[in-house]
């Protein structure tokens, strides 16, 4: 009778965030080089022969322009990995690299991999969000079932309306995200995870550019709604028009990567695992409101795990927009002290395909710093989906 194989996280790294616009700190760096930077760091930090890597699974949403033609493979070759190492690129929208981590860990558990890297990247300065949508008709036949799906901003407005989240509540949450991120950075909380990126001028970038320590509720209150239009106001009279740039995640450049292997392989290589994958889930949700997927995904992952939310020491719920974690917290009566305790994407940025493994790095580092055992990660995804992951610190 064969023993159960555990998939463990040996190490996890990320770049610091860069503003996802021309002139942002990372805008001069090709996205394949951003991803190559974290791939190189993983193998160097762990004295790992990259030839041992069975696969590199990369998340990327904008697979267009600089990010086209399988950036996972391009990046690993740019990182100097042997030609024998394969790579693939997956798209589950904002959860792409979280899904990459699921695929990687599931491959280990199934016996298909011994050593695998899950990673993700997005350069929103070089490949603006929606770049590929201008080519062809990607939703095509879907229109017969859903004739007029709104954008994610309208979805965020609908979440705020249905959970009765007013502007002041959203702005207060957003200011807290910046305060928590700034405080955690100030005490060196992110130092273990962040690897510097060499810029074209020879300097390096290693501090999150999107965190604004001076953010206040009063300052956020001055911002105008981002998604109001007469057409949408007529279509959705229940919307209060409370979503602004201040309570949304900023456009961001960044990359992240996790070294995943079997517990037995880690022992054979003399490596000490930091965490074990405990439970996985993925769920679909209403594609019109789009952003509520973390709720059914969390119900699903908790049911599969045999754990209650009270057993979870920290939860990372991606802050695509402030209503997303707040609606999730209301649904589960969650302890807000455990919710995004190091700040979230409103402060740290949301580089789409790179966000899943970034959240995983923040979650794991926090568990290690506080002695927590279990962590839960979930994030909303375009088209109405969500991944949920439970890890156990070792």
HELIX and SHEET records of a PDB file:
HELIX    1   1 UNK A   31  UNK A   45  1                                  15    
HELIX    2   2 UNK A   50  UNK A   52  5                                   3    
HELIX    3   3 UNK A   65  UNK A   67  5                                   3    
HELIX    4   4 UNK A   71  UNK A   78  1                                   8    
HELIX    5   5 UNK A   93  UNK A   95  5                                   3    
HELIX    6   6 UNK A   96  UNK A  110  1                                  15    
HELIX    7   7 UNK A  131  UNK A  134  5                                   4    
HELIX    8   8 UNK A  140  UNK A  144  5                                   5    
HELIX    9   9 UNK A  152  UNK A  162  1                                  11    
HELIX   10  10 UNK A  167  UNK A  186  1                                  20    
HELIX   11  11 UNK A  217  UNK A  221  1                                   5    
HELIX   12  12 UNK A  230  UNK A  235  1                                   6    
HELIX   13  13 UNK A  245  UNK A  247  5                                   3    
HELIX   14  14 UNK A  263  UNK A  268  1                                   6    
HELIX   15  15 UNK A  293  UNK A  305  1                                  13    
HELIX   16  16 UNK A  309  UNK A  311  5                                   3    
HELIX   17  17 UNK A  322  UNK A  332  1                                  11    
HELIX   18  18 UNK A  345  UNK A  348  1                                   4    
HELIX   19  19 UNK A  352  UNK A  354  5                                   3    
HELIX   20  20 UNK A  355  UNK A  370  1                                  16    
SHEET    1   A 7 UNK A  18  UNK A  19  0                                        
SHEET    2   A 7 UNK A 252  UNK A 262 -1                                        
SHEET    3   A 7 UNK A   7  UNK A  14 -1                                        
SHEET    4   A 7 UNK A 275  UNK A 284 -1                                        
SHEET    5   A 7 UNK A 385  UNK A 393 -1                                        
SHEET    6   A 7 UNK A 374  UNK A 381 -1                                        
SHEET    7   A 7 UNK A 314  UNK A 317  1                                        
SHEET    1   B 5 UNK A  18  UNK A  19  0                                        
SHEET    2   B 5 UNK A 252  UNK A 262 -1                                        
SHEET    3   B 5 UNK A 115  UNK A 123 -1                                        
SHEET    4   B 5 UNK A  55  UNK A  59  1                                        
SHEET    5   B 5 UNK A  87  UNK A  90  1                                        
SHEET    1   C 2 UNK A 197  UNK A 198  0                                        
SHEET    2   C 2 UNK A 204  UNK A 205 -1                                        
END                                                                             
